[in-house]
Amino acid sequence: MDLYSEYDKVGKHAKSTRLLPVSVEQMKDELETERQNRLLEEATNLTQQMRRNLDDGDLSDDDVTMETHEETSESKKLLWVEKYAPFKYTDLLSEESINRTLLHWIKLWDFVVFGKDMPIKTKEKKKPVKEVKKKKNQIEVLDELDKLNRPKQTLVLLNGPPGLGKTTLAHTVAKHAGYNVVEINASDDRSAEVFKNKIEAATQMKAVMGAEPRPNCLIIDEIDGAPQPAINMLINLTKKIEEQATKKKKKDGGVLLRPIICICNDQYVPALRQLRQSALIMNFPPTEPARLAARLYEVIKQEHMKSDMTTLLALCEKTDNDIRSCLNTLQFIQRKCKELTVKMVQHVTVGQKDTNKSLFSLWYEIFSLPRAKKNKFITIQDIKNNEVQVNNQSLPARFNNILHSTYAAGEYDRVIQGLFENYCECKYKDPKMDGLNFAMDWLTFVDSVNQYTMHIQDYSLMGYVPYIAVTFHLLFAANQPPRIQYPHSQYEALTKHNKFTNLISSLMSDMSPSVRKYLNTASMTMEVLPPLMDIIQPNFRPVNTQLYSTREKEEMAQLIRIMIAYNMTYHQEKTIDGQFSYVLDPHVDEVVRFTGMKQHKQLTYAAKQLVAREIEMEKMRRNDKNFTSSSTPAKKVDNKSNADEKKAPVIPNHKQKLQAISLNPDQMVQKDFFGRIIKQKPQDSQNSTQKEEKKKNVLNTDIWFHFKGGFSNAVRRNVRVQDLI
């Protein structure tokens, strides 16, 4: 009422300078009353005409008034979303290109569904056509057909935020093309078997007794909420051809011969990844504010509400052009009052939906300064208080805007990680780096809050986490934001941490117990491994080990003992280039290696090979020693024998040699195949000595040889004739 009184005071001065005797508002009211009277007269004439045409005369005036009263009561109970839903193709508010694309796709099914003749493409001479720039949301429909004369894209996927009229568009276009619409909600049927039965009933079965002769068109709403098995079943149904269907007709059903329109809010759900490859994806753009406001103006006229286009445009802007939200808000306000003003739109909270921004849009908003924006919708009180221009660049406005967007995003950890990895690319003036230190303090505070929350399970402090986005916005926002990159350093660091933890655990699992009892993972990583990498890589001369000095032999033995104690060795690997190299096993040198730092010195290939062989030999010696000590039973011996064993030198196993047992020829017994002993004739000792003397003389032997020179890759060595005998 205060606004109206102020408006009257402002208009008093204007009444003295009027040119018309009657005001324009008064003339508008008179025209409105005349229109209402004319409608009442037409209604009475219609009722009288209906009474005359009735032969029986059963209906009376009371019956007609009762019917009209029932109709008005039922219309009041209906939601405006259902009451003013478009029933014709021309009533749609969506973009014309989207409507025509969907209608063109559904008309490609006419040959399969209705048996119409296929359009014959006439070959025409190609004329030079000027290149036309395509719109951003323009979609091309493939006119190609498959073996069953179906469209190549057997599905349509309508994608867009809720409340824009996707389901209404699908219903209207399907009815316009001559189909009977069957709608199912994929999020309600969580079972794949129930989902399969409903799809088969809608696409393959016909109505009994001719209840609905028109073929069905299936509309699957909220398919992004369907389980993965149900979507896989739908994909298999669309890809099935006639040959496969005849083999498994009873089990899997027949071929898909009806159009299916799927509706979703987010097409990038992991469950829809395979469905997007075979579907026609149509991104649903928001409705134009002018067209939506004009339709809302028609609605409030029929509902006898007072408002103007400016107020309705403000309502469209507040609801992000959501048709459902606008109608629900108008219906709620109509029950309270018959007039809608700009102030009511600015303060109303009914009909608003949660804003959900992507991470990239939020990061760009944080690192960029807002552009100056004037308030389009002004009231008389705003003019009086000089608030015509609302400065969205003020600190309170920026503070509230960033905080609200961060609350709407929800993924605080991902948002903070993106801020941490991209703030260094910003261009800002901070010569003393005070802002940088302040930002680091906020990151430390957020880490402390997260640690406290996860440790104690007290989520009361989580409300302070989004304020770090406001801090980064006030410190690093600029007119030209940096190129935002998706954060990946945390994932890489986590992968490296898990890898290094597994390396340390594998190293400590088979370590010597005398060494392992003093170590843990932290001390092993920070205190032991850095100097150990230098200890296990001494300088060895590239010569044979037999030429080593005693000091070098001691260093080699010490290195072997250390590497066995810490469960390390070298093993041979083949590189990508096809060359062989020896690497440390386990590969713990990666734990203490950092980019940009000086590399540890490396042993040569021959030295690593020598160390690996010595480690294997030492392990074999130790295992053999343990085996022999455990296998030999303890025997009682005299003191004298024990004293003799102590005096006798102990020969290691690798230096022991096998010696042949000497047997006298008289002790050897020769046997034949059947095991019978062969009796030998005694030979004279003189004959044997003579034969031995003959064998010593080379010229008296039966072996003759001839040397033939030639080329050979074999290793040459001196061979005596006696070795060949």
RACORGI-V388836 format. One record per residue. PHI is phi as a letter, one per 40 degrees, with the letter a starting at -180 (NA if undefined). PSI is psi as a letter, one per 20 degrees, with the letter a starting at -180 (NA if undefined). D_CENTER is the distance of its C-alpha to the mean C-alpha in whole Angstrom. Layout:
BEGIN
PHI,PSI,D_CENTER + PHI,PSI,D_CENTER
END
This chain:
BEGIN
NA,h,56 + c,h,56 + c,h,54 + c,g,56 + c,g,59 + c,h,58 + c,h,57 + c,h,61 + c,g,62 + c,h,61 + c,i,62 + c,h,66 + c,h,66 + c,h,65 + c,h,67 + c,h,70 + b,j,69 + c,q,68 + c,h,70 + c,q,69 + c,h,71 + b,p,68 + c,q,65 + c,h,62 + c,g,60 + c,h,63 + c,h,63 + c,g,60 + c,g,61 + c,g,64 + c,h,62 + c,g,59 + c,h,62 + c,h,64 + c,g,60 + c,g,60 + c,h,64 + c,h,63 + c,h,60 + c,h,62 + c,g,65 + c,h,63 + c,g,62 + c,h,65 + c,h,66 + c,g,64 + c,h,65 + c,h,68 + c,h,67 + c,h,65 + c,h,68 + c,h,71 + c,i,69 + c,p,69 + c,g,71 + c,h,71 + g,k,71 + c,h,69 + c,p,67 + b,r,69 + c,h,68 + c,h,66 + c,g,64 + c,g,63 + c,h,62 + c,g,61 + c,g,58 + c,h,57 + c,h,57 + c,h,54 + c,g,52 + c,h,52 + c,h,51 + c,h,48 + c,h,47 + c,h,47 + c,h,45 + c,q,42 + c,q,39 + c,h,39 + c,h,36 + c,h,38 + c,g,41 + b,k,40 + c,q,37 + c,p,38 + b,i,40 + b,q,40 + c,h,38 + c,i,40 + c,i,39 + c,q,35 + c,i,34 + c,r,31 + c,q,31 + c,h,34 + c,h,31 + c,g,29 + c,g,32 + c,h,33 + c,g,30 + c,h,29 + c,h,33 + c,g,33 + c,g,31 + c,h,32 + c,i,36 + c,i,34 + c,j,35 + c,h,38 + c,h,40 + c,g,38 + c,g,38 + c,i,42 + g,k,43 + c,r,44 + c,q,45 + c,p,42 + c,p,43 + c,p,44 + c,o,43 + c,p,46 + c,o,46 + b,q,47 + c,p,48 + c,p,45 + b,q,46 + c,o,45 + b,p,42 + c,p,41 + c,p,38 + b,p,36 + c,p,33 + c,q,30 + c,r,29 + c,g,25 + c,j,25 + c,p,27 + b,p,26 + b,p,27 + c,p,28 + c,p,29 + c,j,33 + c,q,32 + b,q,33 + c,a,32 + c,h,35 + c,j,35 + g,k,36 + c,r,33 + c,q,30 + d,h,28 + c,n,25 + c,i,26 + b,q,24 + b,p,23 + b,o,20 + c,o,21 + b,p,18 + i,r,20 + c,r,20 + c,q,23 + g,j,26 + c,i,27 + g,k,28 + c,g,26 + c,h,28 + c,g,31 + c,g,30 + c,g,29 + c,g,33 + c,g,35 + c,h,34 + c,g,34 + c,h,38 + c,h,39 + c,i,38 + g,k,40 + b,q,38 + c,o,38 + c,p,34 + b,o,33 + b,p,30 + b,q,28 + b,o,25 + c,h,22 + c,i,21 + c,h,25 + c,n,25 + c,i,22 + c,p,24 + c,h,24 + c,g,27 + c,g,28 + c,g,26 + c,g,27 + c,h,31 + c,h,30 + c,g,29 + c,h,32 + c,h,34 + c,h,33 + b,i,33 + b,h,35 + c,q,38 + b,q,41 + c,q,43 + c,q,46 + g,k,49 + g,k,48 + c,g,47 + b,n,44 + c,i,45 + c,q,42 + c,q,39 + c,q,36 + b,o,33 + c,p,30 + b,o,27 + b,o,24 + c,q,23 + f,l,20 + c,i,18 + c,i,15 + c,j,16 + c,q,18 + c,r,17 + c,g,15 + c,h,19 + c,g,20 + c,h,18 + c,h,19 + c,h,22 + c,h,22 + c,g,21 + c,h,23 + c,h,26 + c,h,25 + c,i,25 + c,p,28 + b,r,32 + c,h,35 + c,g,36 + c,h,33 + c,h,34 + c,h,38 + c,g,37 + b,l,35 + c,h,36 + c,h,37 + c,g,34 + b,i,31 + g,r,33 + c,a,34 + c,q,33 + c,o,31 + b,k,34 + b,q,32 + c,q,30 + b,p,27 + b,p,25 + b,q,22 + b,p,21 + a,r,18 + c,h,17 + b,o,13 + c,i,12 + c,k,9 + c,p,9 + d,h,7 + c,h,11 + c,j,12 + c,g,10 + c,h,14 + c,h,16 + c,h,15 + c,h,17 + b,j,20 + b,q,20 + c,o,22 + c,p,19 + b,o,22 + c,p,20 + c,o,23 + c,q,24 + c,q,26 + c,q,30 + c,p,33 + c,h,34 + c,g,38 + c,h,37 + c,g,36 + c,h,39 + c,g,41 + c,h,40 + c,h,40 + c,h,44 + c,h,45 + c,g,44 + c,h,45 + c,g,48 + c,h,49 + c,j,48 + f,l,51 + b,q,49 + b,p,49 + a,r,47 + b,r,46 + c,h,44 + c,g,43 + c,h,42 + c,h,40 + c,h,38 + c,h,38 + c,g,36 + c,h,34 + c,h,33 + c,h,32 + c,j,30 + f,l,28 + f,k,30 + c,o,29 + c,g,32 + c,g,31 + c,h,31 + c,g,34 + c,g,36 + c,h,36 + c,g,37 + c,h,40 + c,h,41 + c,g,41 + c,h,43 + c,h,45 + c,h,46 + c,g,47 + a,r,49 + b,j,50 + b,p,48 + b,p,45 + b,r,45 + c,h,43 + c,h,44 + c,h,42 + c,h,39 + c,h,38 + b,i,39 + c,q,38 + b,j,35 + c,p,35 + g,i,32 + c,q,30 + b,q,26 + c,p,23 + c,p,22 + b,o,18 + b,q,17 + c,r,14 + c,g,14 + c,g,15 + c,h,18 + c,g,19 + c,h,19 + c,h,21 + c,h,23 + c,g,24 + c,j,25 + b,q,27 + c,q,30 + c,q,31 + c,q,33 + c,p,36 + b,p,36 + c,q,39 + c,p,40 + c,h,40 + b,o,42 + b,q,45 + b,r,48 + c,h,51 + c,h,51 + c,h,48 + c,h,51 + c,h,53 + c,j,51 + f,l,50 + b,l,46 + c,g,46 + b,o,43 + c,o,41 + c,o,39 + c,j,35 + c,j,36 + c,q,38 + c,g,36 + c,h,36 + c,g,34 + c,g,32 + d,g,31 + c,h,31 + c,g,28 + c,h,26 + c,g,26 + c,g,26 + c,h,22 + c,h,21 + c,h,22 + c,h,20 + c,g,17 + g,h,17 + c,n,15 + c,g,17 + c,g,16 + c,h,13 + c,g,16 + c,h,19 + c,h,17 + c,h,16 + c,g,20 + c,h,21 + c,i,20 + b,i,21 + c,h,24 + c,i,26 + c,i,26 + c,q,28 + b,o,31 + a,q,33 + c,o,37 + a,m,37 + c,h,40 + c,i,41 + g,k,37 + c,g,38 + c,h,34 + c,g,32 + c,h,34 + c,h,33 + c,h,30 + c,h,30 + c,h,32 + c,h,29 + c,h,26 + c,g,29 + c,g,29 + c,h,26 + c,h,25 + c,h,29 + c,g,28 + c,h,24 + c,g,26 + c,g,29 + c,g,27 + c,h,25 + c,g,28 + b,i,31 + g,k,28 + b,o,30 + c,j,27 + c,h,30 + c,i,29 + c,i,26 + c,i,27 + c,i,28 + c,g,25 + c,i,24 + c,i,27 + c,h,26 + c,h,24 + c,g,28 + c,g,29 + c,h,27 + c,g,28 + c,h,31 + c,g,31 + b,j,29 + c,q,29 + a,r,31 + c,h,31 + b,n,29 + c,q,26 + c,r,24 + c,o,21 + c,p,18 + b,q,16 + c,p,12 + c,p,13 + b,i,13 + c,h,16 + c,g,16 + c,g,13 + c,g,16 + c,h,19 + c,h,17 + c,g,17 + c,h,20 + c,g,22 + c,h,21 + c,g,22 + c,h,25 + c,g,26 + c,h,26 + c,g,28 + c,h,31 + c,h,31 + c,h,32 + c,h,34 + c,i,36 + c,g,36 + b,j,39 + c,q,40 + c,p,44 + c,h,45 + c,h,47 + c,h,45 + c,h,42 + c,i,43 + b,j,44 + b,q,40 + b,a,36 + c,g,33 + c,g,33 + c,h,37 + c,h,36 + c,g,33 + c,h,35 + b,h,39 + c,g,40 + c,g,37 + d,g,38 + c,h,42 + c,h,41 + c,h,40 + c,h,43 + c,h,45 + c,j,44 + b,m,44 + c,r,48 + c,o,50 + b,q,52 + c,q,54 + c,m,53 + b,r,56 + c,q,57 + c,h,57 + c,i,61 + c,j,62 + c,q,60 + c,r,62 + c,h,62 + c,g,60 + c,h,57 + c,h,57 + c,h,57 + c,h,54 + c,g,52 + c,g,53 + c,g,52 + c,g,49 + c,g,48 + c,h,49 + c,g,46 + c,h,44 + c,h,45 + c,h,45 + c,j,41 + f,l,40 + b,q,39 + a,r,40 + b,p,39 + b,q,38 + c,p,38 + b,q,35 + b,p,35 + c,r,33 + c,h,31 + c,i,34 + g,j,36 + c,q,38 + c,q,39 + a,q,38 + b,p,39 + b,q,36 + c,p,36 + b,o,35 + c,q,33 + c,m,31 + c,i,32 + c,i,33 + c,h,29 + c,h,29 + b,j,32 + b,p,31 + b,q,30 + c,p,29 + g,i,32 + c,r,35 + c,p,38 + c,q,37 + c,q,39 + c,q,42 + b,q,41 + c,q,44 + c,r,45 + c,g,44 + c,h,47 + c,g,47 + c,h,44 + c,g,45 + c,g,49 + c,g,47 + c,g,45 + c,g,48 + c,h,50 + c,g,47 + c,g,47 + c,g,51 + c,h,51 + c,h,49 + c,h,51 + c,g,54 + c,g,53 + c,h,52 + c,h,55 + c,g,57 + c,h,55 + c,g,56 + c,h,59 + c,h,60 + c,h,58 + c,h,60 + c,p,64 + c,q,66 + c,p,68 + b,q,71 + c,o,75 + b,r,76 + c,r,79 + c,h,80 + c,g,81 + c,h,78 + c,h,76 + c,h,78 + c,h,78 + c,h,74 + c,h,73 + c,h,76 + c,p,74 + c,q,71 + c,p,68 + c,p,66 + c,r,63 + c,h,61 + c,i,60 + b,i,63 + c,q,65 + b,q,67 + c,p,68 + b,p,72 + c,q,74 + c,p,76 + c,p,80 + b,q,82 + c,q,85 + c,h,86 + c,h,88 + c,i,86 + c,p,84 + b,p,84 + c,p,83 + b,q,83 + c,a,82 + c,h,80 + c,j,81 + g,j,81 + c,q,85 + c,p,87 + c,p,88 + c,p,91 + b,q,92 + c,p,95 + c,p,96 + b,q,96 + c,q,98 + c,h,97 + c,g,99 + c,h,97 + c,h,94 + c,h,95 + c,g,96 + c,h,92 + c,h,91 + c,h,93 + c,h,92 + c,h,88 + c,h,89 + c,p,90 + c,h,88 + c,h,90 + c,i,92 + c,r,88 + c,i,87 + c,p,84 + b,q,84 + b,q,81 + b,p,81 + c,p,79 + b,o,77 + c,q,75 + i,a,72 + c,p,68 + a,q,66 + c,i,62 + c,q,63 + c,p,64 + c,p,68 + a,q,70 + c,p,73 + b,p,75 + c,q,78 + c,h,80 + c,h,81 + c,h,77 + c,i,77 + c,NA,80
END
